[in-house]
Amino acid sequence: MLKIKTGAELTIDLNAVKDNWLSMYNLLKGENENGICAAVVKADSYGLGVDRIAPVLYEAGCRDFFVAYLSEGMELRQFVGKDSRIFAIHGHFAGEESYFDEYDIIPVLNNREQIKTWLEYNKKAGKNLPCALHFDTGMTRLGFSAEDREFLFSAGTPLKKLNVALVMSHLSDGGDLGKKGGKSSRQLDLFKKIKENVCALLGYKPLFSLSASAGMLIGGDYIFDLVRPGACLYGFLPEESLAGKVQLKNVVSLNARILQIQNTTIGQTVGYGSSYTFTKNGKVLTAALGYADGYFRSFGGGKGCGWLDGYRLPVIGRVSMDLTTFDAGNVPDDVLAKNDMIEIIGEHIPLNEVAENAGTIPYEIITDLGGRYERIYTAVATDTENGV
């Protein structure tokens, strides 16, 4: 049967995901032998396919997973074992409580209303299901505020009625981690005080978690009971300033099909708006990807580039919906003749560089990779001898 060709191929190295998680696990164990290394798999594992990535992480030894929404947790549940804990960071919306119960998903409670409705459901169901608490220590996004803390740590607090499995917060500035007196340092100090208050109120010690990838790479006091790596699992650093803290393997590579090569003459223009004009005779290479595939318009005008057999080709003209044009004027004809794909992300153009060229961050690049690519997942061994 004829294989239908796609415009571009997105290769996702599952072995690299597994090895990256094990690297973070080993990093954690160097700080806290009893620490738990979770995995953030929200947004379809950063757009790379939770159905393929979650089983690999489970095989490696991961048993704690974080998603954003209940719906993501319900999907994830079918790909990991019953011994896994799934935390939904956004908590529950009123009326969803029974689904958290049915699918064994732990809501992260962020506000007083969520505490109220969670307690009401448990009372009605005759249960005391686990939950997590999220305290805002400086992100000013989700979590209990300073005003909430005053109420929650007062007499008659509803916290005592909850079955708290985890208490968490989130660092807002990975760039200043480890700097004395910086924002992250102040968040750390506040989280330590929250820990003291929570343990005193509950009469027991739940798990505490402050750090995702960035906090893990700094280590020290930022390591509590559970850590939540995300970015590092997928092969990139949350902050370039953290380079050298851990060796990560590249997970994603993207290659686009070469559709056409044209010889050009002086004065000839390229693409919409005639935004590029040739000042000498040259060649233009047209590749099968565009902003509908998550290749941003901001790559136009020479900000983006491709790699072809030893030659770097800048983007010329505008990126359109399905097509991108590259300057191939310096590429010999024999090189062009023997290649049918151009590298967009990979060994020669790493993800961090691609993001910098677009004026954004790697998170946005990989989560926006479109659905039209042929996705190629590398094979991964079925044994667990390299897991934990």
C-alpha positions as CSV (number, residue, x, y, z in Angstrom):
1,M,0.0,0.0,0.0
2,L,1.3,3.4,-0.9
3,K,2.5,5.5,2.0
4,I,1.1,9.0,1.8
5,K,3.8,11.5,2.4
6,T,3.4,14.4,4.8
7,G,4.8,17.9,4.7
8,A,7.1,17.4,7.6
9,E,8.3,14.7,10.1
10,L,8.4,15.3,13.8
11,T,10.6,12.7,15.6
12,I,10.1,12.2,19.3
13,D,12.8,10.2,21.1
14,L,11.1,8.3,23.9
15,N,14.4,6.9,25.1
16,A,15.6,10.4,25.6
17,V,12.5,11.3,27.7
18,K,13.2,8.2,29.9
19,D,16.8,9.1,30.3
20,N,16.1,12.7,31.1
21,W,13.7,11.7,33.8
22,L,16.3,9.3,35.2
23,S,18.8,12.1,35.2
24,M,16.4,14.3,37.2
25,Y,15.7,11.4,39.5
26,N,19.4,10.8,40.2
27,L,19.9,14.5,40.7
28,L,17.1,14.5,43.3
29,K,18.5,11.4,45.1
30,G,21.7,13.3,45.6
31,E,19.8,15.9,47.5
32,N,17.1,13.9,49.2
33,E,17.4,10.1,49.2
34,N,13.7,9.7,50.1
35,G,12.5,12.4,47.7
36,I,9.9,11.7,45.0
37,C,10.5,12.7,41.4
38,A,7.2,13.3,39.7
39,A,6.6,14.3,36.0
40,V,4.6,17.1,34.5
41,V,2.6,15.8,31.6
42,K,0.0,18.5,31.2
43,A,-1.0,19.8,27.7
44,D,-0.6,16.4,26.1
45,S,3.0,16.0,27.5
46,Y,3.9,19.5,26.2
47,G,2.3,18.6,22.9
48,L,4.4,15.5,22.3
49,G,1.8,12.9,23.1
50,V,0.9,11.8,26.6
51,D,-0.3,8.4,25.3
52,R,3.3,7.6,24.3
53,I,5.3,9.5,26.9
54,A,3.4,8.6,30.1
55,P,4.0,4.9,29.7
56,V,7.7,5.4,29.2
57,L,7.9,7.5,32.4
58,Y,5.9,4.9,34.3
59,E,8.3,2.2,33.0
60,A,11.2,4.3,34.2
61,G,9.8,4.3,37.7
62,C,7.7,7.5,37.9
63,R,4.5,7.1,39.9
64,D,3.4,10.7,40.4
65,F,2.1,12.8,37.5
66,F,0.8,16.4,37.2
67,V,-1.7,17.6,34.7
68,A,-3.6,20.9,34.5
69,Y,-7.2,19.7,34.1
70,L,-9.5,16.9,35.1
71,S,-9.9,15.9,31.5
72,E,-6.2,15.5,31.1
73,G,-6.1,13.3,34.2
74,M,-8.9,11.1,32.9
75,E,-7.0,10.5,29.7
76,L,-3.7,9.9,31.5
77,R,-5.3,7.4,33.9
78,Q,-5.5,4.8,31.0
79,F,-1.8,5.0,30.3
80,V,-0.3,4.6,33.8
81,G,-0.7,1.9,36.5
82,K,-3.3,2.0,39.3
83,D,-0.5,2.7,41.7
84,S,0.1,6.1,40.2
85,R,-1.0,9.4,41.7
86,I,-2.4,12.0,39.3
87,F,-2.6,15.6,40.5
88,A,-4.8,18.1,38.6
89,I,-3.1,21.5,39.2
90,H,-6.2,23.6,38.4
91,G,-8.3,21.7,41.0
92,H,-12.0,21.0,40.4
93,F,-14.9,22.9,39.1
94,A,-18.1,22.5,41.0
95,G,-19.9,19.4,39.9
96,E,-16.7,17.5,38.8
97,E,-16.0,16.0,42.2
98,S,-17.4,12.6,41.4
99,Y,-15.1,12.2,38.4
100,F,-12.1,12.9,40.6
101,D,-13.4,10.1,42.8
102,E,-14.1,7.7,40.0
103,Y,-10.8,8.2,38.2
104,D,-8.7,8.4,41.4
105,I,-7.4,11.9,40.6
106,I,-6.2,14.3,43.3
107,P,-7.4,17.9,42.9
108,V,-5.0,20.7,43.8
109,L,-7.2,23.1,45.8
110,N,-6.4,26.7,45.0
111,N,-9.1,28.8,46.7
112,R,-11.6,28.7,49.5
113,E,-14.5,27.7,47.2
114,Q,-12.7,24.6,46.1
115,I,-12.2,23.6,49.7
116,K,-15.9,24.1,50.4
117,T,-17.2,22.1,47.5
118,W,-14.6,19.3,48.0
119,L,-15.6,19.0,51.7
120,E,-19.3,19.0,50.7
121,Y,-18.7,16.2,48.2
122,N,-16.8,14.1,50.7
123,K,-19.4,14.5,53.4
124,K,-22.2,13.5,51.0
125,A,-20.2,10.5,49.7
126,G,-19.1,9.4,53.1
127,K,-15.5,9.6,52.1
128,N,-12.3,11.5,53.0
129,L,-10.6,11.6,49.6
130,P,-7.1,13.0,49.3
131,C,-6.4,16.5,48.0
132,A,-3.5,18.9,47.6
133,L,-3.2,22.5,48.6
134,H,-1.5,25.2,46.5
135,F,-0.2,28.3,48.3
136,D,0.7,31.4,46.3
137,T,4.2,32.5,47.5
138,G,4.8,35.2,44.9
139,M,3.6,34.0,41.5
140,T,0.2,35.8,42.0
141,R,-1.5,33.4,39.7
142,L,-3.1,30.3,41.4
143,G,-3.1,29.4,45.0
144,F,-4.1,30.6,48.4
145,S,-3.3,34.3,48.9
146,A,-2.0,36.1,52.0
147,E,-5.6,36.9,52.9
148,D,-6.6,33.2,52.4
149,R,-3.7,32.1,54.6
150,E,-4.8,34.3,57.5
151,F,-8.2,32.6,57.3
152,L,-6.9,29.1,56.8
153,F,-4.5,29.3,59.7
154,S,-7.0,30.8,62.1
155,A,-9.3,29.1,64.7
156,G,-12.0,27.1,63.0
157,T,-9.9,26.5,59.9
158,P,-11.4,24.0,57.4
159,L,-7.9,22.6,56.8
160,K,-8.3,20.2,59.7
161,K,-11.2,18.4,57.8
162,L,-9.2,17.8,54.7
163,N,-7.1,14.7,53.8
164,V,-4.1,16.6,52.6
165,A,-1.6,14.5,50.5
166,L,0.5,17.3,49.2
167,V,1.2,21.0,49.8
168,M,2.8,22.9,46.9
169,S,3.8,26.3,45.6
170,H,5.5,27.5,42.4
171,L,8.6,29.6,41.9
172,S,8.2,32.6,39.7
173,D,11.7,33.5,38.6
174,G,14.1,30.7,37.7
175,G,16.7,33.3,36.7
176,D,17.4,34.4,40.3
177,L,17.3,31.0,41.9
178,G,20.1,30.7,44.5
179,K,20.6,34.4,44.9
180,K,20.4,35.5,48.5
181,G,17.6,38.0,49.1
182,G,16.1,37.4,45.6
183,K,12.5,36.7,44.7
184,S,13.0,32.9,44.9
185,S,14.7,33.2,48.2
186,R,11.8,35.1,49.6
187,Q,9.4,32.5,48.2
188,L,11.4,29.8,49.8
189,D,11.3,31.5,53.2
190,L,7.5,31.9,53.0
191,F,7.0,28.3,52.0
192,K,9.0,27.1,55.0
193,K,6.7,29.1,57.3
194,I,3.6,27.7,55.5
195,K,5.0,24.2,56.1
196,E,5.3,24.9,59.8
197,N,1.8,26.2,60.0
198,V,0.2,23.4,58.0
199,C,1.9,20.6,60.0
200,A,1.0,22.2,63.3
201,L,-2.7,22.5,62.2
202,L,-3.0,19.0,60.6
203,G,-1.1,17.1,63.3
204,Y,0.7,15.2,60.5
205,K,3.2,16.0,57.7
206,P,1.9,15.7,54.2
207,L,4.4,15.9,51.2
208,F,5.7,19.4,50.4
209,S,6.7,20.5,46.9
210,L,8.2,23.8,45.8
211,S,10.4,23.0,42.8
212,A,9.9,22.2,39.2
213,S,12.9,21.8,36.8
214,A,14.6,25.1,37.7
215,G,14.4,24.7,41.5
216,M,15.6,21.1,41.1
217,L,18.7,22.3,39.3
218,I,19.6,24.7,42.1
219,G,18.9,22.1,44.8
220,G,19.7,22.6,48.4
221,D,16.8,24.1,50.4
222,Y,14.6,24.2,47.3
223,I,14.3,20.4,47.5
224,F,11.5,19.3,49.7
225,D,9.7,15.9,49.5
226,L,8.5,15.9,45.9
227,V,9.8,17.7,42.8
228,R,7.9,18.3,39.5
229,P,10.2,18.4,36.5
230,G,8.7,19.3,33.2
231,A,10.9,21.2,30.8
232,C,14.0,19.0,31.5
233,L,12.0,15.8,30.6
234,Y,11.5,17.2,27.1
235,G,15.1,18.1,26.6
236,F,15.4,21.8,27.3
237,L,16.4,24.0,30.2
238,P,13.8,26.4,31.8
239,E,16.6,29.0,32.0
240,E,19.8,29.2,30.0
241,S,21.6,30.3,33.2
242,L,21.1,26.8,34.5
243,A,23.3,25.2,31.8
244,G,25.7,22.6,33.0
245,K,23.6,21.6,36.0
246,V,22.4,18.4,34.2
247,Q,23.1,16.6,30.9
248,L,19.9,16.4,28.9
249,K,19.2,14.5,25.7
250,N,17.5,16.0,22.8
251,V,13.9,14.8,22.5
252,V,12.5,16.6,19.5
253,S,13.6,16.9,15.9
254,L,11.7,18.4,13.0
255,N,12.4,18.0,9.4
256,A,10.4,19.6,6.6
257,R,10.0,18.2,3.1
258,I,11.6,20.2,0.3
259,L,8.8,20.9,-2.3
260,Q,10.6,23.0,-4.8
261,I,13.9,24.8,-5.6
262,Q,13.9,27.8,-8.0
263,N,16.7,29.8,-9.5
264,T,16.2,33.5,-9.0
265,T,17.5,36.7,-10.6
266,I,18.3,40.2,-9.4
267,G,15.1,42.1,-8.5
268,Q,13.0,39.0,-8.0
269,T,10.8,39.0,-4.9
270,V,9.7,36.2,-2.6
271,G,6.3,35.5,-0.9
272,Y,3.5,37.7,0.3
273,G,4.1,41.4,0.4
274,S,7.2,41.0,-1.7
275,S,9.1,41.5,1.6
276,Y,12.4,40.1,0.2
277,T,14.1,41.1,-3.0
278,F,17.1,39.4,-4.4
279,T,20.1,41.7,-4.9
280,K,22.0,39.0,-6.9
281,N,21.2,35.8,-8.7
282,G,20.4,33.0,-6.3
283,K,18.1,30.1,-5.3
284,V,15.0,29.8,-3.2
285,L,14.1,26.5,-1.4
286,T,10.4,26.1,-0.5
287,A,9.7,23.7,2.4
288,A,6.4,22.2,3.4
289,L,5.6,23.9,6.8
290,G,4.1,27.2,7.9
291,Y,2.3,28.8,10.7
292,A,-0.5,26.3,10.5
293,D,2.1,23.8,11.6
294,G,3.4,25.9,14.5
295,Y,6.2,27.5,12.6
296,F,5.7,31.1,13.5
297,R,5.5,34.1,11.2
298,S,8.1,35.7,13.4
299,F,10.7,33.4,11.8
300,G,10.4,35.4,8.6
301,G,12.9,38.0,7.5
302,G,15.9,36.0,8.2
303,K,15.1,35.3,11.9
304,G,14.6,31.6,11.4
305,C,16.8,29.1,9.5
306,G,17.1,25.6,8.3
307,W,20.0,23.2,8.1
308,L,20.8,21.2,5.0
309,D,23.8,18.9,4.9
310,G,26.3,21.3,6.3
311,Y,24.7,24.5,5.1
312,R,22.6,27.0,7.2
313,L,19.8,28.5,5.2
314,P,18.1,31.6,6.5
315,V,14.3,32.1,6.1
316,I,13.6,34.7,3.4
317,G,10.3,36.4,2.8
318,R,7.3,35.8,5.0
319,V,6.3,32.5,6.6
320,S,2.9,31.6,5.2
321,M,0.2,29.1,6.3
322,D,1.7,26.0,4.7
323,L,5.0,27.1,3.2
324,T,8.3,28.6,4.2
325,T,11.0,29.8,1.8
326,F,14.8,29.6,2.5
327,D,17.8,31.2,0.8
328,A,19.7,28.4,-0.8
329,G,22.0,30.5,-2.9
330,N,25.2,29.2,-1.2
331,V,24.2,25.5,-1.4
332,P,25.8,23.5,-4.2
333,D,23.4,21.9,-6.7
334,D,24.6,18.4,-5.9
335,V,23.7,18.9,-2.2
336,L,20.3,20.2,-3.1
337,A,19.8,17.2,-5.5
338,K,20.5,14.5,-3.0
339,N,18.3,15.9,-0.1
340,D,14.5,15.9,0.2
341,M,14.2,17.2,3.8
342,I,15.6,20.2,5.6
343,E,16.2,20.3,9.3
344,I,14.1,22.8,11.3
345,I,14.8,21.6,14.8
346,G,17.5,19.1,15.7
347,E,21.1,18.4,16.2
348,H,22.3,21.5,14.3
349,I,19.4,23.9,15.3
350,P,18.6,23.0,18.9
351,L,15.2,23.9,20.4
352,N,16.6,26.7,22.6
353,E,18.1,28.4,19.5
354,V,14.8,28.0,17.6
355,A,13.0,29.7,20.4
356,E,15.5,32.5,20.7
357,N,15.2,33.1,16.9
358,A,11.4,33.4,17.3
359,G,11.7,35.7,20.3
360,T,9.9,33.2,22.6
361,I,10.7,30.3,24.9
362,P,11.1,26.5,24.1
363,Y,7.8,25.8,25.9
364,E,5.8,27.7,23.3
365,I,7.7,26.1,20.4
366,I,7.0,22.5,21.3
367,T,3.5,23.0,22.6
368,D,2.5,24.7,19.3
369,L,3.9,22.0,17.0
370,G,1.0,21.3,14.7
371,G,-1.0,18.2,14.1
372,R,-0.2,17.7,10.4
373,Y,3.3,16.3,11.0
374,E,4.0,12.7,10.6
375,R,5.0,11.8,14.2
376,I,7.8,9.2,14.5
377,Y,8.3,7.8,17.9
378,T,11.6,5.9,18.5
379,A,11.3,2.4,19.9
380,V,11.8,2.0,23.6
381,A,12.8,-1.2,25.4
382,T,10.0,-3.0,27.2
383,D,12.2,-4.2,30.1
384,T,12.7,-2.1,33.2
385,E,16.3,-2.9,34.0
386,N,17.3,0.7,33.5
387,G,14.4,2.1,35.6
388,V,14.2,2.6,39.3
